[in-house]
Amino acid sequence: MKKLKSTFLFLIVFLMFTSAQVKSQDKSEFKPSGKVWGMVFGDVFYKAGGDTTGSFIGEYTKTELYKNAFDFRRVYLGFNYDISERFSTEFVAAFDGSDYLTNGKRSLYIKIANVRWKDIYPNATMVLGQLSTPTYSYTSEKLYGYRSVEKTVLDMKGLAPSFDFGLAILGKFDFDGNYGYNLMIGNGKGACLENNKFKKYYAGLYGYFLQKKIVADIYTDYEDVTSSQDKTTLKSFVGFQIPEFRIGFEIFNQLYRRFYSDGTNKSTFGFSLFTTGTIISDKLYVFGRFDYVDPDINHSELGFRENFLLIGADFVFDKNVHFMPNLWMNMYSDKSPANAERKADIVPRVTFYYLYK
């Protein structure tokens, strides 16, 4: 594994320091420019069922039964700036639904801040700073299209970060962008400070086929947690899309070596199936999703299997203004012989989303 990590690091560093010779700077006149943009989504929700003790980890499990509220789940304020024809920057200050000051008021933090070096070699961009990881954003989340309603399954379960501080190479194998790759080295801590010597390694490949009607990807990451523990994630996705309909299937496995005190491994397995359909073009859509997650397939007696269901409708008042009534439901089944009961979290909501740019 040390040899693999060294090779991975050498590849990115080599590309970074040799790329300047590949493409000469365009001599045409360039004027630096930037734009401010933002995104907001949240809900009016009511917790109609579920556990009331707050003793479980997960969205809404610590929410008091029968509570109702108007709430934000995400607020973004972003600024993109083109420094030159080859260099640009991204910056996003964010509230992500759980970032509160001691007085209970919402707080912003730095979610994205990076510089991008375009065409470091043909069809490739290098990114340095805090940026989106290749885990979700290239195929599955893009085809899913309803991140404003809920995260994709790995993100929802906290199994892999959606952004990280590090160095990435984003490349395409062809000029049309139908086939590409993403290599990244990061701290593995998201927006938090690095607190150890270990790094997280990401790699992903994606492709669009049949006039982009079919999309697929494969993804892996590796991270040393301690000197004797590590995590490896494998994920695959395939989807189909036409203007009136989309469907996607994602499957994953994460192996956490020597997770338990007896030295045995933890292996989390799951899949997600989602679909969307057009009722009235540009006005009304419907969507649905089902996830299955087993927290540890190596230990049949530990934890609860989870079955997640999401159904809803999307009323489009403007291409950047949406109101989406939906039913969010997470159901549990005890894996142990005790067959302990855990009530399903049931939350009807109306999600609102708007984007300005």
C-alpha positions as CSV (number, residue, x, y, z in Angstrom):
1,M,0.0,0.0,0.0
2,K,2.9,2.4,0.7
3,K,4.2,1.8,-2.8
4,L,0.7,2.5,-4.3
5,K,0.4,5.8,-2.3
6,S,4.0,6.8,-3.4
7,T,3.1,6.1,-7.0
8,F,-0.1,8.1,-6.7
9,L,1.6,11.1,-5.2
10,F,4.5,11.0,-7.8
11,L,2.0,10.9,-10.6
12,I,0.3,14.1,-9.5
13,V,3.5,16.0,-8.7
14,F,5.0,14.9,-12.0
15,L,2.0,16.2,-13.9
16,M,2.1,19.5,-12.0
17,F,5.8,20.3,-12.6
18,T,6.0,19.1,-16.2
19,S,2.7,20.6,-17.5
20,A,3.9,24.2,-18.0
21,Q,5.8,23.0,-21.1
22,V,2.9,21.4,-22.8
23,K,0.8,24.4,-23.9
24,S,2.0,27.9,-24.6
25,Q,0.0,30.9,-23.3
26,D,-2.5,32.4,-25.7
27,K,-1.5,35.9,-26.7
28,S,-5.1,37.2,-27.2
29,E,-6.3,40.0,-25.0
30,F,-7.9,38.9,-21.7
31,K,-9.9,40.8,-19.2
32,P,-10.2,39.4,-15.7
33,S,-13.8,39.0,-14.5
34,G,-15.8,37.5,-11.8
35,K,-19.3,36.8,-10.7
36,V,-21.2,36.3,-7.4
37,W,-23.7,33.5,-7.1
38,G,-25.7,31.8,-4.3
39,M,-27.8,28.8,-3.5
40,V,-30.4,28.2,-0.8
41,F,-32.5,25.2,0.1
42,G,-34.4,24.2,3.2
43,D,-37.7,22.8,4.3
44,V,-40.9,23.2,6.2
45,F,-40.9,19.8,8.0
46,Y,-42.9,17.8,10.5
47,K,-41.5,14.8,12.3
48,A,-44.5,12.4,12.3
49,G,-42.7,9.2,13.5
50,G,-39.5,7.9,14.9
51,D,-37.3,7.5,17.9
52,T,-37.6,10.2,20.6
53,T,-34.5,9.6,22.6
54,G,-32.0,11.0,20.2
55,S,-29.7,8.0,20.9
56,F,-29.2,7.1,17.2
57,I,-27.0,8.8,14.6
58,G,-28.7,10.1,11.5
59,E,-30.8,12.9,10.1
60,Y,-34.0,13.6,12.1
61,T,-33.2,10.9,14.6
62,K,-32.3,13.5,17.2
63,T,-35.3,15.7,16.2
64,E,-38.0,15.6,18.8
65,L,-41.1,13.6,17.8
66,Y,-43.9,15.9,16.4
67,K,-41.5,18.9,16.1
68,N,-42.2,21.1,13.1
69,A,-40.2,24.0,11.8
70,F,-39.1,26.2,9.0
71,D,-35.4,25.5,8.5
72,F,-32.4,26.0,6.2
73,R,-30.4,22.9,5.2
74,R,-27.9,24.8,3.0
75,V,-27.0,28.4,2.3
76,Y,-24.2,29.2,-0.2
77,L,-22.6,32.5,-1.1
78,G,-20.0,31.9,-3.9
79,F,-17.6,34.0,-5.9
80,N,-15.9,32.7,-9.1
81,Y,-13.1,34.8,-10.6
82,D,-11.1,34.3,-13.8
83,I,-7.6,35.6,-13.1
84,S,-6.3,34.9,-16.6
85,E,-7.1,32.5,-19.4
86,R,-5.5,29.7,-17.6
87,F,-6.1,30.5,-13.9
88,S,-9.4,30.9,-12.1
89,T,-10.6,30.7,-8.5
90,E,-13.6,29.4,-6.6
91,F,-14.8,30.5,-3.2
92,V,-17.9,29.4,-1.2
93,A,-19.0,30.4,2.3
94,A,-21.6,28.0,3.5
95,F,-24.1,27.1,6.2
96,D,-24.8,23.4,6.0
97,G,-27.7,22.9,8.4
98,S,-25.7,22.1,11.6
99,D,-23.3,25.0,11.9
100,Y,-24.5,27.1,14.9
101,L,-22.9,29.6,17.2
102,T,-23.2,29.2,21.0
103,N,-26.2,31.5,21.0
104,G,-28.0,29.3,18.5
105,K,-27.6,31.5,15.5
106,R,-26.5,30.1,12.1
107,S,-22.9,30.4,11.2
108,L,-21.0,30.4,7.9
109,Y,-17.7,28.6,7.3
110,I,-15.3,28.2,4.3
111,K,-16.5,25.3,2.3
112,I,-14.7,25.9,-1.1
113,A,-11.6,27.9,-1.7
114,N,-9.2,26.9,-4.5
115,V,-7.2,28.0,-7.5
116,R,-7.6,26.2,-10.9
117,W,-4.8,25.9,-13.5
118,K,-6.5,25.0,-16.8
119,D,-4.8,23.0,-19.6
120,I,-1.8,22.0,-17.6
121,Y,-1.6,19.4,-20.3
122,P,-4.3,18.7,-23.0
123,N,-7.8,18.5,-21.5
124,A,-6.7,18.6,-17.9
125,T,-7.0,21.0,-15.0
126,M,-5.1,21.1,-11.7
127,V,-6.9,22.3,-8.6
128,L,-5.3,23.3,-5.3
129,G,-7.2,24.1,-2.2
130,Q,-10.5,23.1,-0.7
131,L,-12.7,21.6,-3.4
132,S,-15.4,19.0,-4.3
133,T,-14.2,15.4,-4.2
134,P,-14.7,13.0,-7.1
135,T,-17.0,10.9,-4.9
136,Y,-20.4,12.3,-6.0
137,S,-20.3,15.3,-8.2
138,Y,-19.3,13.9,-11.6
139,T,-22.1,11.4,-12.5
140,S,-24.4,10.1,-9.7
141,E,-25.3,13.4,-8.0
142,K,-25.5,15.2,-11.4
143,L,-27.9,12.7,-12.9
144,Y,-29.9,12.4,-9.6
145,G,-30.6,16.1,-9.7
146,Y,-32.2,16.4,-6.3
147,R,-29.3,17.1,-3.9
148,S,-31.6,19.9,-2.6
149,V,-34.0,17.3,-1.3
150,E,-31.4,14.8,0.0
151,K,-27.7,13.8,-0.3
152,T,-26.7,10.7,-2.3
153,V,-26.3,7.6,-0.2
154,L,-22.6,7.7,0.7
155,D,-22.8,11.3,1.6
156,M,-26.0,10.8,3.6
157,K,-24.4,8.1,5.7
158,G,-21.2,10.1,6.2
159,L,-19.0,7.4,4.6
160,A,-17.0,9.8,2.3
161,P,-16.6,13.6,2.3
162,S,-18.1,15.7,-0.5
163,F,-15.3,18.2,-0.3
164,D,-11.7,18.2,1.0
165,F,-8.5,20.2,1.2
166,G,-5.9,18.9,-1.3
167,L,-4.6,18.7,-4.8
168,A,-6.5,17.2,-7.7
169,I,-6.1,16.6,-11.4
170,L,-9.3,16.7,-13.4
171,G,-8.9,15.3,-16.9
172,K,-10.7,14.2,-20.0
173,F,-9.6,11.5,-22.4
174,D,-11.4,13.2,-25.4
175,F,-12.1,16.7,-26.5
176,D,-15.9,16.2,-26.3
177,G,-15.6,15.3,-22.6
178,N,-17.4,12.0,-22.9
179,Y,-14.7,10.1,-20.9
180,G,-12.7,11.5,-18.0
181,Y,-10.9,10.9,-14.7
182,N,-10.2,12.6,-11.4
183,L,-7.2,12.0,-9.2
184,M,-7.0,13.7,-5.8
185,I,-4.9,13.7,-2.6
186,G,-6.5,15.4,0.4
187,N,-6.5,15.6,4.2
188,G,-9.7,13.6,4.5
189,K,-11.1,16.0,7.0
190,G,-13.5,18.1,4.9
191,A,-13.5,21.7,6.2
192,C,-11.8,20.8,9.4
193,L,-8.1,21.1,10.2
194,E,-5.8,18.2,9.5
195,N,-5.0,16.5,12.8
196,N,-2.7,13.7,11.8
197,K,0.0,12.7,9.3
198,F,-2.3,10.6,7.1
199,K,-3.9,11.5,3.8
200,K,-6.9,10.4,1.7
201,Y,-6.4,9.2,-1.9
202,Y,-9.2,9.5,-4.4
203,A,-9.6,8.1,-8.0
204,G,-12.5,8.1,-10.3
205,L,-13.3,7.3,-14.0
206,Y,-16.5,8.2,-15.8
207,G,-18.0,7.9,-19.3
208,Y,-21.0,9.0,-21.3
209,F,-22.3,6.6,-24.0
210,L,-25.0,6.5,-26.8
211,Q,-25.2,10.3,-27.2
212,K,-24.9,10.7,-23.4
213,K,-28.1,8.7,-22.8
214,I,-26.0,6.3,-20.6
215,V,-23.6,7.4,-18.0
216,A,-21.3,5.2,-15.8
217,D,-18.5,5.6,-13.3
218,I,-16.2,3.7,-11.0
219,Y,-14.6,5.2,-8.0
220,T,-12.3,4.3,-5.1
221,D,-10.7,6.0,-2.2
222,Y,-8.2,4.9,0.5
223,E,-7.3,6.5,3.8
224,D,-5.1,5.5,6.8
225,V,-7.1,6.2,9.9
226,T,-4.3,5.3,12.3
227,S,-1.0,3.5,11.9
228,S,-2.9,0.2,12.2
229,Q,-6.4,1.0,10.7
230,D,-7.4,2.0,7.2
231,K,-10.5,2.5,5.1
232,T,-11.1,1.6,1.4
233,T,-14.2,2.6,-0.5
234,L,-15.4,1.1,-3.8
235,K,-18.4,2.5,-5.7
236,S,-19.9,2.0,-9.1
237,F,-22.8,3.9,-10.8
238,V,-24.8,3.5,-14.0
239,G,-27.6,5.7,-15.2
240,F,-29.9,6.3,-18.1
241,Q,-31.3,9.7,-19.2
242,I,-33.6,11.2,-21.8
243,P,-35.4,14.5,-21.5
244,E,-38.6,12.9,-20.0
245,F,-37.0,10.4,-17.7
246,R,-33.9,9.5,-15.6
247,I,-33.0,6.4,-13.7
248,G,-29.8,5.6,-11.8
249,F,-28.3,2.8,-9.7
250,E,-25.4,3.1,-7.4
251,I,-23.7,0.3,-5.3
252,F,-20.9,0.6,-2.8
253,N,-18.8,-1.2,-0.2
254,Q,-16.5,0.3,2.4
255,L,-14.0,-1.8,4.2
256,Y,-12.7,-0.5,7.6
257,R,-9.8,-2.8,8.5
258,R,-9.3,-3.7,12.2
259,F,-12.2,-1.5,13.2
260,Y,-13.2,-3.6,16.3
261,S,-11.2,-4.1,19.4
262,D,-10.7,-7.8,18.5
263,G,-9.0,-6.8,15.3
264,T,-11.8,-7.8,12.9
265,N,-12.9,-5.7,10.0
266,K,-16.1,-3.7,9.4
267,S,-17.6,-3.9,5.9
268,T,-20.4,-1.5,5.1
269,F,-22.5,-2.3,2.0
270,G,-25.3,-0.5,0.3
271,F,-27.0,0.5,-2.9
272,S,-29.3,3.3,-4.1
273,L,-31.9,3.3,-6.9
274,F,-33.5,6.6,-8.0
275,T,-35.7,7.8,-10.8
276,T,-37.4,11.0,-12.0
277,G,-40.1,11.7,-14.6
278,T,-41.6,14.6,-16.4
279,I,-45.3,15.4,-15.9
280,I,-45.3,18.8,-17.5
281,S,-42.1,19.9,-19.2
282,D,-40.4,22.8,-17.3
283,K,-43.3,22.9,-14.8
284,L,-43.8,19.7,-12.9
285,Y,-41.7,16.6,-12.2
286,V,-41.9,13.6,-9.9
287,F,-39.0,11.8,-8.2
288,G,-38.4,8.7,-6.1
289,R,-35.5,6.9,-4.4
290,F,-34.8,3.8,-2.4
291,D,-31.6,3.1,-0.5
292,Y,-30.5,-0.1,1.4
293,V,-27.5,0.0,3.8
294,D,-26.1,-2.8,6.0
295,P,-23.6,-1.2,8.4
296,D,-21.5,-4.4,8.6
297,I,-22.0,-7.4,6.4
298,N,-19.1,-9.2,8.2
299,H,-21.1,-9.2,11.5
300,S,-24.7,-10.4,11.0
301,E,-25.6,-9.7,14.6
302,L,-24.5,-6.0,14.8
303,G,-26.5,-2.9,14.1
304,F,-29.6,-2.1,12.1
305,R,-30.2,-2.5,8.4
306,E,-31.6,0.7,7.0
307,N,-34.2,1.1,4.2
308,F,-34.6,4.7,3.0
309,L,-37.5,5.9,0.9
310,L,-38.0,9.3,-0.7
311,I,-40.9,10.3,-2.9
312,G,-41.9,13.8,-4.0
313,A,-43.0,16.2,-6.7
314,D,-41.1,19.2,-8.1
315,F,-43.1,22.4,-8.9
316,V,-40.9,24.6,-11.1
317,F,-42.0,28.3,-10.8
318,D,-38.8,29.4,-12.5
319,K,-35.8,27.3,-13.7
320,N,-34.0,28.5,-10.6
321,V,-37.0,28.5,-8.1
322,H,-38.5,25.1,-7.0
323,F,-41.0,24.0,-4.4
324,M,-40.9,20.2,-3.7
325,P,-43.3,18.5,-1.4
326,N,-41.8,15.1,-0.4
327,L,-42.0,12.3,2.1
328,W,-38.7,11.4,3.8
329,M,-38.7,8.0,5.6
330,N,-35.9,5.8,7.1
331,M,-36.8,2.3,8.3
332,Y,-34.7,0.0,10.5
333,S,-34.5,-3.7,11.1
334,D,-32.4,-5.2,13.9
335,K,-29.7,-7.7,12.8
336,S,-29.3,-9.3,16.2
337,P,-31.3,-12.2,17.5
338,A,-33.0,-9.8,20.0
339,N,-35.0,-8.3,17.1
340,A,-35.2,-5.0,18.9
341,E,-37.7,-2.5,17.6
342,R,-36.6,0.8,16.2
343,K,-39.3,3.1,14.9
344,A,-39.0,4.5,11.4
345,D,-38.2,8.2,11.1
346,I,-41.1,9.6,9.1
347,V,-40.9,13.3,8.0
348,P,-43.2,14.9,5.5
349,R,-41.7,18.1,4.2
350,V,-42.0,20.9,1.6
351,T,-38.5,21.6,0.3
352,F,-37.8,25.0,-1.2
353,Y,-34.8,25.7,-3.5
354,Y,-33.5,28.7,-5.3
355,L,-30.3,29.6,-7.1
356,Y,-29.1,33.1,-8.0
357,K,-26.2,33.8,-10.3
